């Protein structure tokens, strides 16, 4: 009997461990009163979803900034950068290049997102050129 309960406990433990990394980040975009989150809050939520490796949800948050706050250049530039970074993390370098290039072309200036996008584009080029050499 003791062996059987140990076996069941081990199965439950393995099940919980295997599925603990599969949880999706909860996609919430309004406060308790139904008001849409600020672009700052949406950016933060997107970054938290990214940290939880829920890349699809992260992209949704960043795209919502672009959709709902198109005139806020500070946050839309960061949203574009973050989308590019998510694609980079997923090793979808072509999509990442599109988003980083958009940051540079649309928000050209002294914005840190522009500088980071330029850096990420050069990083992608290095990755792609090293793959071609192999």
N, C-alpha and C positions, 0 to 999 in steps of 0.2 A: 504494500500500500504506500509506504514511504517513497519507494522508487517511482511509482506512478505519479504522485503529487509533485515530485521533483521534475519529472519529465514534462508535465503540464506547465509548471512554472517556467521551465526553460523555453518551451514553445511560445508562451505568452510574451516572455522577455524578448525573444528573437523577433516576433511579430511587431512589437512596439518599436524596437530599434530600427527595423527595416522600413517602417512607414513614417517614422518621425521626421525624416528629411523631405517627405513628399507633401507636406502641408502647404496649402496655398495661402498667400497673404490675403487678408480680408480687404476687398475693394470697397471702400467707403469714401464718398466725395462730399458729403454734407454733414453739418454739425447736427446737434440734437434738435435744433429748431428748423431744420430743413434748408439752411443757407449753404450755398456752395462754398467749399473751402477756398481760402485765399490761394493765390498762385504759390506763395511761400509754403503753405501747408501741403499743397498738392505735390510740390517738388520734394518735400521731406518724405511724404508717404511713398512716392515713387522710389526714393533712395532706400527706404526701409524695405519695400517689396524687393528691390534689387538685392539688398543684403540677405534677404530670405531666399534668394535664388528663384524668385517667382518673376521671371523676366517678362512674361506677357502682361502681368498686372502692372509692373513698373512702367512698361511702355504705355499702357492705358492712362496712367496718371500723367505722364509727360505729354502725351497727345492731348489730354484734356486741357492742359495749360495753353497749348497752341490754339485750341478751339475756342475756349471761353475767355482768354485774356490775350488776344492777338496784338493789342497795342502796347502791352507791357514788354518792352524790348529786353529788359534785364532777365525776366523769367522765361520768356520764349527762347532767348538765345541759350540759356542753360538747359531748357527742356530739349531743344534740338541736340545739344551736346550730349546730354544724358542718354537720349535714344541711340545716338551713335555709339556711345560707350557700352550700352547693353548689347547691341549687335556685335561690337568688338569682342565682348566677353563670350558671346555665343560662337565666335569665330566666323561670323558672317561678315567678312571684310568688305564685300561689295556694298552691302547696305550701310555699314559703318561709314565707308567713304562718302556715300551720298549725304548722310546726315552731317558729318564733319565739314564737308564742302559747303553745305547749305549755311552752316554757322558762319563760315568765313565770308561767303558771298553776301549774305543777307545782313550780317551784323558787323561787318568789317570796322575795326576801330581798336580801341585799347581794352576792350572787354576781355576778361580772363578766359571766358569760354572760347573766344577766337584764338587766343594763344594756345590753349590746350588742344583745340581742334587741329591746329597746324602741327603740333607735336604728335598727336595721334595719327594724323595722315602720314607723317614721315615714318612713324613706327610701323604702320600697315605696309608701307612701301618696302621697308626693310624685311618684314616677314615674308611678303610675297616674292621679293627678289631672292631671298635665301631658299625658298621653296623651289624656284625655277632652277637654281644651281644644282639641286640634288638630282 
